């Protein structure tokens, strides 16, 4: 529990430090006017993938214990709804606590409460949704991008080296990504 709290505090501080708790910074990124946050996100994903691959290859990390979630139409629709909300208000569950901690109580609180309400409503209608077959449609199971073990199907036959390679590509993309794609008006 202490590790979780410390990691949460570190994550919140990191969001604050790079400006990801700021509504205007997020909207500028989504409008392609300032790509600083996108560059940081791409680099962070790449760095994490790279380190995870290195740790797996060297035996420091057993990826077999990772929890792989099932990929199906419900996940795709949920991601679409999440993306619409994120684009509309420039907030997501990860940025809300950091935004609240830096004084943006109104929008962050509304988003946080909205997320809790959405999760509660989803839990109430889950049974009805399951009966419609939405969780069986486009069900790819616990699909992974790279072959990490024989329990899960993968898109690419690359193993942990795929993580290292993808991590390096993401970090290079972050480095070469322009600071803005659309000019500020």
C-alpha positions as CSV (number, residue, x, y, z in Angstrom):
1,X,0.0,0.0,0.0
2,X,2.9,2.4,0.8
3,X,4.4,1.7,-2.6
4,X,1.1,2.5,-4.3
5,X,0.8,5.8,-2.4
6,X,4.4,6.7,-3.2
7,X,4.0,5.8,-6.8
8,X,0.8,7.8,-7.0
9,X,2.4,10.8,-5.5
10,X,5.3,10.5,-7.9
11,X,2.9,10.2,-10.8
12,X,0.9,13.2,-9.7
13,X,4.0,15.3,-9.2
14,X,5.2,14.2,-12.7
15,X,1.9,15.2,-14.3
16,X,2.1,18.6,-12.5
17,X,5.8,19.1,-13.4
18,X,5.2,18.6,-17.2
19,X,1.9,20.5,-17.2
20,X,-0.4,17.6,-17.9
21,X,-2.7,18.8,-15.1
22,X,-3.3,22.0,-17.0
23,X,-6.5,22.0,-19.0
24,X,-5.1,24.5,-21.5
25,X,-2.0,22.4,-22.2
26,X,-4.0,19.3,-22.8
27,X,-6.3,21.1,-25.2
28,X,-3.4,22.7,-27.1
29,X,-2.0,19.2,-27.5
30,X,-5.3,17.8,-28.8
31,X,-5.6,20.8,-31.2
32,X,-2.1,20.0,-32.4
33,X,-0.9,23.5,-31.4
34,X,1.7,22.5,-28.8
35,X,3.1,19.0,-28.9
36,X,5.2,19.2,-25.7
37,X,2.9,16.9,-23.8
38,X,2.6,14.5,-26.8
39,X,6.4,14.3,-26.9
40,X,6.5,13.6,-23.2
41,X,3.8,10.9,-23.5
42,X,5.5,9.2,-26.5
43,X,8.8,9.3,-24.7
44,X,7.4,7.9,-21.5
45,X,5.6,5.0,-23.3
46,X,8.8,4.3,-25.2
47,X,11.0,4.5,-22.1
48,X,8.7,2.2,-20.1
49,X,8.5,-0.4,-23.0
50,X,12.3,-0.3,-23.4
51,X,12.9,-0.8,-19.7
52,X,10.3,-3.5,-19.5
53,X,11.9,-5.3,-22.4
54,X,15.4,-5.0,-21.0
55,X,14.2,-6.2,-17.6
56,X,12.4,-9.2,-19.2
57,X,15.4,-10.2,-21.3
58,X,17.8,-10.0,-18.4
59,X,15.4,-11.9,-16.0
60,X,14.8,-9.0,-13.7
61,X,11.1,-9.0,-14.5
62,X,8.8,-11.9,-15.1
63,X,6.2,-10.6,-17.6
64,X,4.2,-13.9,-17.1
65,X,2.6,-12.2,-14.1
66,X,1.3,-9.2,-16.0
67,X,-2.5,-9.0,-16.1
68,X,-3.7,-9.0,-19.8
69,X,-7.2,-7.7,-20.3
70,X,-9.5,-9.1,-22.9
71,X,-9.9,-7.2,-26.2
72,X,-13.5,-7.0,-27.5
73,X,-16.0,-4.5,-28.9
74,X,-16.9,-3.2,-25.5
75,X,-13.3,-2.1,-24.9
76,X,-13.3,-0.4,-28.3
77,X,-16.5,1.4,-27.6
78,X,-15.3,2.4,-24.1
79,X,-12.1,3.8,-25.6
80,X,-14.2,5.8,-28.1
81,X,-16.4,7.2,-25.3
82,X,-13.3,8.0,-23.2
83,X,-11.6,9.7,-26.2
84,X,-14.7,11.9,-26.8
85,X,-14.8,13.0,-23.1
86,X,-11.1,13.6,-23.0
87,X,-11.2,15.7,-26.1
88,X,-14.2,17.6,-24.9
89,X,-13.0,18.6,-21.5
90,X,-9.2,18.0,-21.5
91,X,-9.3,15.7,-18.4
92,X,-8.9,12.0,-17.7
93,X,-8.9,10.0,-14.5
94,X,-5.1,10.3,-14.3
95,X,-4.9,14.0,-14.5
96,X,-7.8,14.8,-12.2
97,X,-6.1,14.3,-8.8
98,X,-3.0,16.3,-10.0
99,X,-5.3,19.1,-11.2
100,X,-7.2,19.1,-7.9
101,X,-3.9,19.2,-6.1
102,X,-2.8,22.2,-8.1
103,X,-6.0,24.1,-7.4
104,X,-8.3,23.3,-10.4
105,X,-11.0,22.0,-8.2
106,X,-14.1,22.7,-10.4
107,X,-13.4,21.0,-13.7
108,X,-11.3,18.2,-12.1
109,X,-14.0,17.5,-9.5
110,X,-16.7,17.4,-12.1
111,X,-14.7,15.0,-14.3
112,X,-13.8,12.8,-11.3
113,X,-17.4,12.6,-10.1
114,X,-18.5,12.0,-13.7
115,X,-16.1,9.1,-14.0
116,X,-17.3,7.6,-10.7
117,X,-20.9,7.9,-11.9
118,X,-20.1,6.4,-15.2
119,X,-18.4,3.4,-13.5
120,X,-21.4,3.0,-11.2
121,X,-23.9,3.1,-14.1
122,X,-21.7,0.6,-16.0
123,X,-21.7,-1.8,-13.1
124,X,-25.5,-1.6,-13.0
125,X,-26.0,-2.3,-16.7
126,X,-23.1,-4.8,-17.1
127,X,-25.4,-7.8,-17.0
128,X,-27.8,-6.4,-19.6
129,X,-24.8,-5.5,-21.8
130,X,-23.4,-9.0,-21.5
131,X,-26.7,-10.5,-22.6
132,X,-26.6,-8.4,-25.8
133,X,-23.3,-10.1,-26.8
134,X,-21.3,-6.9,-27.0
135,X,-18.5,-8.6,-25.0
136,X,-18.4,-11.5,-27.5
137,X,-18.3,-9.3,-30.6
138,X,-14.8,-8.8,-32.0
139,X,-13.5,-10.8,-29.0
140,X,-9.8,-11.4,-29.6
141,X,-9.2,-12.7,-26.1
142,X,-6.1,-11.6,-24.1
143,X,-4.3,-10.4,-27.2
144,X,-0.8,-8.9,-26.9
145,X,1.2,-7.0,-29.5
146,X,4.3,-9.1,-28.9
147,X,4.7,-12.8,-28.0
148,X,5.4,-12.6,-24.2
149,X,4.4,-16.2,-23.4
150,X,2.4,-19.1,-24.7
151,X,-0.7,-18.3,-22.7
152,X,-1.7,-15.3,-24.8
153,X,-2.0,-14.9,-28.6
154,X,0.0,-12.1,-30.1
155,X,-0.1,-10.0,-33.3
156,X,3.7,-10.1,-33.9
157,X,6.0,-13.1,-33.3
158,X,8.6,-10.9,-31.7
159,X,9.2,-11.5,-28.0
160,X,10.7,-9.2,-25.5
161,X,13.0,-7.8,-28.1
162,X,9.8,-6.3,-29.7
163,X,9.3,-4.2,-26.6
164,X,12.8,-2.9,-26.7
165,X,12.5,-2.1,-30.4
166,X,9.1,-0.5,-30.1
167,X,10.4,1.5,-27.1
168,X,13.3,2.8,-29.1
169,X,11.0,3.8,-32.0
170,X,8.6,5.7,-29.6
171,X,11.5,7.5,-28.0
172,X,12.9,8.5,-31.4
173,X,9.5,9.7,-32.5
174,X,9.3,11.8,-29.4
175,X,12.7,13.3,-30.2
176,X,11.9,14.2,-33.8
177,X,8.3,15.2,-33.3
178,X,7.8,18.9,-34.1
179,X,6.8,21.2,-31.2
180,X,3.7,22.3,-33.1
181,X,1.8,20.9,-36.1
182,X,-0.7,23.6,-36.6
183,X,0.3,27.2,-36.2
184,X,-1.2,29.1,-33.2
185,X,-3.8,31.6,-34.4
